Amino acid sequence: MKVVKFGGTSLADAEQIRKVCKIITADPERRLIVVSAPGKRFKDDIKVTDLLIKCAEKRLEGGSAEEEADAVVARYGEIAEELGLSGGIVEEIAADLCRRLSADRSNRHKFMDFIKAAGEDNCAKLVARYLKKEGVNAVYVNPREAGMLLSGEYGNARVLPEAYEKLKELRHRRELMIFPGFFGYTPEGEVMTFPRGGSDITGSILAAAVDADVYENFTDVDYVFSADPRIVENPKPITVLTYREMRELSYAGFNVLHEDTTEPVYRKGIPINIRNTNRPDAPGTMIVPERNAQNGPVVGIACDKGFCYVFISKYMMNREIGFGRRVLQIFEEEHISYEHTPSGIDNISVIVKEKQFGRDVEERVVRRIKESLQVDDVYVERNRALIMLAGEGMMRTVGIAYRATGAFARAGINIEMINQGSSEVSMMFGVLEEDAENAVRALYREFFGNEW
């Protein structure tokens, strides 16, 4: 049995949905299908999820959101018409959206999740209806009825352990199942969504629950590449990489999979196969528990922007028991997650995402650190990027840091932070955002330039 997920670009219009349905029916082992909401049809198009967010925002501002809702229904209507479906499915989608927009708006985050989930939910119903029209025994699966139980964290939900026991029953169903991605329900019945890109997570959870042989993730690229093709021209394709390598690269900006995707299948040892909807015969990239590292120490280079450093210094800090814990407790109490905490004997830096560290939050955190920890200095540096080198072979190779820092030096890039985990699967560098893309190119030339 295969669990198969299709991303938004794979479902953007009727032509793409026909391709998806041909892929599904070409392999009888593809029995549990996860769909995203329709994505962009062209560069400047708007994803259905973004249209739904506009709907929610307009309603939260007190407007009717009629115009915004009409735009959503029109997208589905165009797809349905080109697929030769009756008007009934469009009327159902319009009624569903109207019902959602009429819901209680007292809790902004609850309302937003309820509206956003409409994208995947209605796309799953539409795809199931088209497959049935084509003579396939396909059914839409309601996540609540199936047991997709999530924690009560709006926009950032996590699967509950008891969900797996309920979801595994899907393995025994004989129909072709179309399952909406991105959302589930709390045990009390509230809609909760994963972070954006969360349909990847839905597919991984289902693959683990039904003990699938493989989790196929169809997107719009033939492979995972060793660097972002928007930064490096014709980067080397990666045919095989490990869960750990993919996790590191996803964290640092690889957009092929959401960074939380690998956890459920990792625990079951289920491989992920990244495939291209537009070139289904291409073998794609396999993500597996272990691989042969003979193809070089570094498998990929990634970068992510939008970080800031909170730099704290205090003379004799290393002798002050509990100092680090008290620093991080302030961040915890302000509901800020941290990314890294590189330190010296008299200083520590806390690296956080800028999006959760606005100016008002910054002022509050800095004031609390000064008052409660009596530090010598504390300041914040913004507009930073993190550059990630990843590869299982790095732990057995001498001179990786030497080569990387040399590449930066030759490119005239200043390194502000170096961090290597104890597993030695990755090495991270902090640089100015303006240097990020040059940093990726410099590392690519160093580790892949002689091959390609």
C-alpha positions as CSV (number, residue, x, y, z in Angstrom):
1,M,0.0,0.0,0.0
2,K,1.2,3.5,-0.9
3,V,0.2,6.8,0.6
4,V,0.4,9.5,-2.0
5,K,0.3,13.3,-1.5
6,F,-0.2,15.9,-4.2
7,G,0.8,19.5,-3.7
8,G,-1.0,22.7,-4.7
9,T,0.7,23.1,-8.0
10,S,-0.3,19.5,-8.9
11,L,-4.0,20.5,-8.3
12,A,-4.0,24.1,-9.6
13,D,-6.4,23.5,-12.5
14,A,-8.4,20.9,-14.3
15,E,-5.5,19.8,-16.6
16,Q,-3.3,19.2,-13.5
17,I,-6.0,17.2,-11.8
18,R,-6.4,15.0,-14.8
19,K,-2.6,14.3,-14.6
20,V,-3.0,13.5,-10.9
21,C,-5.9,11.1,-11.5
22,K,-3.9,9.3,-14.2
23,I,-1.0,8.9,-11.8
24,I,-3.3,7.5,-9.1
25,T,-5.0,5.0,-11.3
26,A,-1.8,3.8,-12.9
27,D,-0.8,2.0,-9.7
28,P,-3.3,-0.1,-7.7
29,E,-1.1,0.2,-4.7
30,R,-1.9,4.0,-4.5
31,R,-4.9,3.6,-2.3
32,L,-4.7,6.5,0.1
33,I,-4.4,9.9,-1.5
34,V,-3.7,13.2,0.3
35,V,-4.5,16.5,-1.5
36,S,-3.6,20.1,-0.9
37,A,-5.7,23.1,-1.9
38,P,-5.3,24.3,-5.5
39,G,-2.1,26.3,-5.8
40,K,-0.8,28.8,-8.4
41,R,-1.5,28.3,-12.1
42,F,1.1,30.9,-13.1
43,K,3.7,33.0,-11.4
44,D,1.5,35.9,-10.3
45,D,-1.6,33.8,-9.5
46,I,-3.0,33.5,-5.9
47,K,-3.2,30.2,-4.1
48,V,-6.7,29.1,-2.9
49,T,-5.4,29.1,0.7
50,D,-4.3,32.7,0.4
51,L,-7.8,33.6,-1.0
52,L,-9.3,31.9,2.0
53,I,-7.1,33.9,4.3
54,K,-8.3,37.1,2.6
55,C,-11.9,35.9,3.2
56,A,-11.2,35.3,6.9
57,E,-9.5,38.6,7.4
58,K,-12.3,40.5,5.7
59,R,-14.9,38.8,8.0
60,L,-12.8,39.5,11.1
61,E,-12.7,43.2,10.1
62,G,-16.5,43.1,10.0
63,G,-17.0,42.9,6.3
64,S,-19.2,40.4,4.4
65,A,-16.2,38.9,2.4
66,E,-18.7,38.3,-0.4
67,E,-16.3,39.3,-3.1
68,E,-13.4,37.3,-1.6
69,A,-15.7,34.2,-1.3
70,D,-16.8,34.6,-4.9
71,A,-13.2,34.4,-6.0
72,V,-12.7,31.1,-4.1
73,V,-15.9,29.6,-5.5
74,A,-14.9,30.8,-9.0
75,R,-11.6,28.9,-8.8
76,Y,-13.4,25.6,-8.0
77,G,-16.1,26.4,-10.5
78,E,-13.6,26.8,-13.3
79,I,-12.0,23.5,-12.4
80,A,-15.3,21.7,-12.1
81,E,-16.6,23.0,-15.4
82,E,-13.4,21.9,-17.3
83,L,-13.6,18.5,-15.6
84,G,-17.2,18.1,-16.8
85,L,-18.6,17.9,-13.4
86,S,-22.2,19.0,-12.7
87,G,-22.9,22.2,-10.9
88,G,-23.8,20.4,-7.8
89,I,-20.3,20.2,-6.5
90,V,-19.8,23.9,-6.9
91,E,-23.0,24.6,-5.1
92,E,-21.8,22.4,-2.3
93,I,-18.5,24.2,-2.1
94,A,-20.3,27.6,-2.1
95,A,-22.6,26.5,0.7
96,D,-19.7,25.1,2.7
97,L,-17.8,28.3,2.5
98,C,-20.9,30.3,3.4
99,R,-21.4,28.2,6.5
100,R,-17.8,28.6,7.5
101,L,-17.9,32.4,7.1
102,S,-21.0,32.6,9.3
103,A,-19.2,30.9,12.2
104,D,-18.4,32.5,15.5
105,R,-15.5,35.0,15.1
106,S,-14.8,35.8,18.8
107,N,-11.6,33.7,18.6
108,R,-9.6,35.0,15.7
109,H,-7.2,32.0,15.4
110,K,-10.0,29.5,15.7
111,F,-12.0,31.2,12.9
112,M,-8.9,31.5,10.7
113,D,-8.1,27.8,11.0
114,F,-11.8,26.9,10.2
115,I,-11.7,29.0,7.0
116,K,-8.3,27.9,5.9
117,A,-9.2,24.2,6.1
118,A,-11.9,24.7,3.4
119,G,-9.2,24.7,0.7
120,E,-8.0,21.1,1.2
121,D,-11.4,19.8,2.3
122,N,-13.3,21.0,-0.8
123,C,-10.4,20.0,-3.2
124,A,-10.6,16.4,-1.8
125,K,-14.4,16.3,-2.4
126,L,-13.9,17.6,-6.0
127,V,-11.1,15.1,-6.8
128,A,-13.2,12.2,-5.4
129,R,-16.2,13.4,-7.5
130,Y,-14.1,13.5,-10.7
131,L,-12.6,10.0,-10.1
132,K,-16.1,8.6,-9.5
133,K,-17.3,10.2,-12.7
134,E,-14.4,8.4,-14.5
135,G,-15.7,5.1,-13.1
136,V,-13.2,4.8,-10.2
137,N,-14.5,3.5,-6.8
138,A,-13.2,6.6,-5.0
139,V,-14.5,8.2,-1.8
140,Y,-13.8,11.4,0.1
141,V,-12.6,10.7,3.7
142,N,-13.6,13.0,6.5
143,P,-10.5,13.6,8.7
144,R,-12.7,13.7,11.8
145,E,-14.4,10.5,11.1
146,A,-11.1,8.8,10.2
147,G,-9.5,9.9,13.5
148,M,-7.0,12.7,12.5
149,L,-6.7,13.9,16.1
150,L,-4.6,17.0,16.7
151,S,-3.4,19.1,19.6
152,G,-5.2,22.4,20.2
153,E,-2.6,24.7,18.7
154,Y,-4.1,26.9,16.0
155,G,-2.0,27.0,12.9
156,N,0.7,24.8,14.5
157,A,-1.1,21.6,15.5
158,R,0.7,18.3,16.2
159,V,-0.8,14.8,15.8
160,L,-1.9,13.2,19.0
161,P,-0.5,9.7,19.7
162,E,-4.0,8.1,19.9
163,A,-4.7,9.2,16.3
164,Y,-2.5,6.5,14.8
165,E,-4.6,3.7,16.3
166,K,-7.8,5.2,14.7
167,L,-6.2,6.0,11.4
168,K,-4.7,2.5,10.9
169,E,-8.2,1.2,10.2
170,L,-8.0,3.0,6.8
171,R,-5.7,0.2,5.7
172,H,-8.6,-2.2,5.6
173,R,-10.8,-0.1,3.3
174,R,-11.0,-1.3,-0.3
175,E,-12.0,2.0,-1.9
176,L,-9.6,4.6,-3.3
177,M,-9.5,7.1,-0.5
178,I,-9.1,10.9,-1.0
179,F,-8.1,12.5,2.2
180,P,-7.8,16.3,2.6
181,G,-4.4,17.4,4.0
182,F,-3.4,20.3,6.2
183,F,-6.0,20.0,9.0
184,G,-7.6,17.7,11.5
185,Y,-9.7,17.9,14.7
186,T,-9.1,18.1,18.4
187,P,-10.8,15.4,20.5
188,E,-13.5,18.0,21.2
189,G,-14.2,18.5,17.5
190,E,-12.4,21.8,16.8
191,V,-10.7,22.3,13.4
192,M,-6.9,22.7,13.7
193,T,-4.4,23.2,11.0
194,F,-0.8,22.3,10.7
195,P,1.7,25.1,9.6
196,R,1.6,26.1,6.0
197,G,2.7,23.3,3.8
198,G,1.2,20.9,6.3
199,S,-0.4,18.5,3.8
200,D,3.1,16.9,3.7
201,I,2.7,16.2,7.4
202,T,-0.8,14.7,6.9
203,G,0.6,12.3,4.3
204,S,3.4,11.3,6.6
205,I,1.1,10.6,9.5
206,L,-1.2,8.5,7.3
207,A,1.8,6.6,5.9
208,A,2.9,5.7,9.4
209,A,-0.6,4.9,10.6
210,V,-1.3,2.4,7.8
211,D,2.3,1.1,7.7
212,A,2.6,2.0,4.1
213,D,5.4,0.6,1.9
214,V,6.3,4.0,0.7
215,Y,5.1,7.6,1.0
216,E,5.1,9.2,-2.4
217,N,5.1,13.0,-2.4
218,F,4.3,14.5,-5.8
219,T,5.3,18.1,-6.4
220,D,6.6,20.2,-9.3
221,V,10.3,19.1,-9.4
222,D,12.0,16.0,-10.6
223,Y,14.4,15.7,-7.6
224,V,15.5,17.3,-4.5
225,F,18.5,19.3,-5.6
226,S,21.8,19.9,-3.7
227,A,21.1,23.7,-3.7
228,D,18.2,26.0,-4.6
229,P,18.0,26.3,-8.4
230,R,17.0,29.9,-7.9
231,I,20.4,30.6,-6.4
232,V,22.7,28.0,-8.1
233,E,22.3,27.4,-11.8
234,N,21.7,23.7,-12.7
235,P,22.5,22.3,-9.2
236,K,23.3,18.6,-8.8
237,P,20.2,16.4,-8.3
238,I,20.1,14.2,-5.2
239,T,18.9,10.7,-5.9
240,V,19.1,9.4,-2.3
241,L,19.4,11.1,1.1
242,T,18.6,10.2,4.6
243,Y,15.8,11.4,6.9
244,R,18.4,13.3,9.0
245,E,19.9,15.0,6.0
246,M,16.4,16.0,4.7
247,R,15.4,17.2,8.2
248,E,18.5,19.5,8.4
249,L,18.0,20.8,4.9
250,S,14.2,21.4,5.3
251,Y,14.9,23.3,8.5
252,A,17.3,25.6,6.7
253,G,15.1,26.5,3.7
254,F,14.6,23.5,1.4
255,N,11.0,24.0,0.4
256,V,10.4,20.5,-1.1
257,L,9.0,19.2,2.2
258,H,7.8,20.8,5.3
259,E,10.4,20.3,8.0
260,D,8.1,18.3,10.3
261,T,7.2,15.8,7.6
262,T,9.9,13.2,8.2
263,E,9.1,12.5,11.9
264,P,6.2,10.1,11.6
265,V,7.7,8.0,8.8
266,Y,11.1,8.1,10.3
267,R,9.9,6.2,13.4
268,K,8.4,3.5,11.1
269,G,11.3,3.4,8.7
270,I,9.0,4.2,5.7
271,P,10.8,5.7,2.7
272,I,9.6,8.9,1.1
273,N,9.8,9.3,-2.7
274,I,9.7,12.9,-4.0
275,R,8.2,12.8,-7.5
276,N,7.2,15.2,-10.2
277,T,3.5,15.3,-11.2
278,N,4.5,16.7,-14.7
279,R,7.1,13.9,-15.2
280,P,5.7,10.9,-13.4
281,D,8.2,8.5,-15.1
282,A,11.2,10.3,-13.4
283,P,12.4,8.2,-10.4
284,G,12.7,11.2,-8.2
285,T,14.5,11.4,-4.9
286,M,14.3,8.7,-2.2
287,I,14.6,9.6,1.5
288,V,15.6,6.6,3.5
289,P,16.9,5.6,7.0
290,E,20.5,4.9,5.8
291,R,22.5,5.4,2.6
292,N,25.9,4.9,1.2
293,A,27.9,8.1,1.7
294,Q,30.4,7.4,-1.0
295,N,29.1,10.2,-3.2
296,G,30.9,12.9,-1.1
297,P,30.7,14.3,2.4
298,V,28.1,17.0,1.6
299,V,24.8,16.2,0.1
300,G,23.2,19.6,0.1
301,I,23.4,23.3,0.9
302,A,20.5,25.4,2.1
303,C,19.8,28.9,3.5
304,D,17.0,30.5,5.3
305,K,16.6,34.2,6.1
306,G,14.7,36.2,8.7
307,F,16.7,35.5,11.9
308,C,18.0,37.8,14.6
309,Y,20.6,37.3,17.3
310,V,20.0,38.3,20.9
311,F,23.6,38.8,22.2
312,I,24.1,38.7,26.0
313,S,27.4,39.2,27.8
314,K,28.3,39.1,31.4
315,Y,31.8,38.8,32.9
316,M,32.2,35.5,34.7
317,M,29.0,34.2,33.3
318,N,30.3,30.6,33.2
319,R,30.6,30.6,37.0
320,E,26.9,31.6,37.5
321,I,24.9,28.4,38.0
322,G,21.6,28.5,36.2
323,F,22.3,31.5,34.0
324,G,21.5,29.9,30.7
325,R,18.3,28.4,32.1
326,R,17.1,31.8,33.3
327,V,17.9,33.3,29.9
328,L,15.8,30.7,28.1
329,Q,13.0,30.9,30.8
330,I,12.5,34.6,29.8
331,F,12.0,33.5,26.1
332,E,9.7,30.7,27.2
333,E,7.5,33.0,29.3
334,E,7.3,35.4,26.3
335,H,6.2,32.4,24.1
336,I,9.2,32.6,21.9
337,S,10.9,29.5,20.6
338,Y,14.7,29.7,20.0
339,E,16.7,28.1,17.2
340,H,20.2,28.0,18.5
341,T,22.2,29.2,21.5
342,P,26.0,29.4,20.7
343,S,28.0,30.6,23.7
344,G,31.4,31.5,25.1
345,I,32.6,31.7,28.7
346,D,31.2,35.2,29.2
347,N,28.5,35.5,26.5
348,I,25.6,33.7,24.9
349,S,23.6,34.4,21.8
350,V,20.0,33.3,21.4
351,I,18.9,33.0,17.8
352,V,15.2,33.4,17.0
353,K,13.0,34.0,14.0
354,E,12.4,37.6,13.4
355,K,8.7,37.0,12.7
356,Q,8.1,36.2,16.4
357,F,10.4,38.9,17.7
358,G,8.8,42.2,16.8
359,R,10.1,45.5,18.2
360,D,7.7,45.5,21.2
361,V,8.7,42.0,22.1
362,E,12.4,42.9,21.7
363,E,12.1,45.8,24.1
364,R,10.3,43.7,26.7
365,V,12.8,40.8,26.4
366,V,15.9,43.1,26.6
367,R,14.5,44.9,29.6
368,R,13.8,41.7,31.4
369,I,17.3,40.3,30.7
370,K,18.9,43.5,32.0
371,E,16.7,43.7,35.1
372,S,16.7,40.0,36.2
373,L,20.1,38.9,35.1
374,Q,22.2,42.0,35.7
375,V,24.2,41.6,32.5
376,D,26.9,43.8,31.2
377,D,25.4,44.1,27.7
378,V,22.5,42.9,25.7
379,Y,21.6,43.9,22.1
380,V,19.8,42.5,19.1
381,E,21.2,42.1,15.5
382,R,18.5,41.7,12.8
383,N,18.5,40.7,9.1
384,R,20.6,37.5,9.6
385,A,20.6,34.3,7.5
386,L,21.6,30.7,8.4
387,I,23.5,28.6,5.9
388,M,23.4,24.9,6.3
389,L,25.8,22.2,5.0
390,A,24.4,18.7,5.4
391,G,25.7,15.2,4.7
392,E,26.1,11.9,6.6
393,G,29.6,11.7,5.2
394,M,30.7,14.9,7.0
395,M,31.3,13.0,10.3
396,R,34.0,10.9,8.7
397,T,35.7,13.6,6.7
398,V,38.6,15.8,7.9
399,G,38.7,19.4,6.9
400,I,35.0,20.3,6.2
401,A,35.1,23.4,8.3
402,Y,38.4,24.4,6.8
403,R,37.0,24.1,3.3
404,A,33.8,25.9,4.1
405,T,35.5,28.9,5.9
406,G,38.0,29.1,3.1
407,A,35.2,29.4,0.6
408,F,33.6,32.2,2.6
409,A,36.9,34.0,2.9
410,R,37.5,33.8,-0.9
411,A,34.0,35.2,-1.5
412,G,34.6,38.1,1.0
413,I,31.8,36.9,3.4
414,N,32.1,37.4,7.1
415,I,30.9,34.5,9.3
416,E,29.1,35.7,12.4
417,M,28.3,32.2,13.9
418,I,29.4,28.6,13.4
419,N,27.4,25.8,14.9
420,Q,27.9,22.0,14.5
421,G,25.6,19.5,16.1
422,S,27.0,16.5,18.0
423,S,25.7,14.2,15.3
424,E,28.0,16.0,12.8
425,V,25.4,15.5,10.0
426,S,25.3,19.3,9.5
427,M,27.2,22.5,10.0
428,M,25.5,25.9,10.2
429,F,26.9,29.4,9.5
430,G,25.3,32.7,10.4
431,V,25.8,35.5,7.9
432,L,24.2,38.8,6.9
433,E,21.0,38.3,4.8
434,E,22.6,40.3,2.0
435,D,25.4,37.7,1.9
436,A,23.2,34.6,2.0
437,E,23.0,33.8,-1.7
438,N,26.7,34.5,-2.3
439,A,27.4,32.2,0.6
440,V,25.4,29.4,-0.9
441,R,27.2,29.8,-4.3
442,A,30.6,29.9,-2.6
443,L,29.9,26.6,-0.7
444,Y,28.5,25.0,-3.9
445,R,31.6,25.8,-5.9
446,E,33.8,24.4,-3.1
447,F,31.9,21.1,-2.6
448,F,30.3,20.4,-6.0
449,G,32.2,22.7,-8.4
450,N,34.7,20.0,-9.4
451,E,32.0,17.5,-10.2
452,W,29.7,19.7,-12.3
